[in-house]
Amino acid sequence: MKIEIDKVLDTSGLLCPEPVMMLHNAVKELVEGQVIKVIATDPSTTRDIPKFCLFLGYDLISQEADEKNYFYYIKKVPT
């Protein structure tokens, strides 16, 4: 699946709650329909970012991981 990305937020090396706080600020800059890719190294983001999206109504399009990083693709939907 090819996802068109409008913004990248790299939170590598940061621990909870910083990745989610940075995501919260970055999403405010997006226009409805735009997608942000989040790169994280903190395993707690696998719990925190999906909850963030669910709570605030953003669309978590995809969630992936490799041996050292976690990747999230989040779409800003109409409010």
Stockholm file with secondary structure:
# STOCKHOLM 1.0

chainA/1-79         MKIEIDKVLDTSGLLCPEPVMMLHNAVKELVEGQVIKVIATDPSTTRDIPKFCLFLGYDLISQEADEKNYFYYIKKVPT
#=GR chainA/1-79 SS CCCCCSEEEECTTCCTTHHHHHHHHHHHTSCTTCEEEEEECCTTHHHHHHHHHHHHTCEEEEEEECSSCEEEEEECCCC
#=GC SS_cons        CCCCCSEEEECTTCCTTHHHHHHHHHHHTSCTTCEEEEEECCTTHHHHHHHHHHHHTCEEEEEEECSSCEEEEEECCCC
//
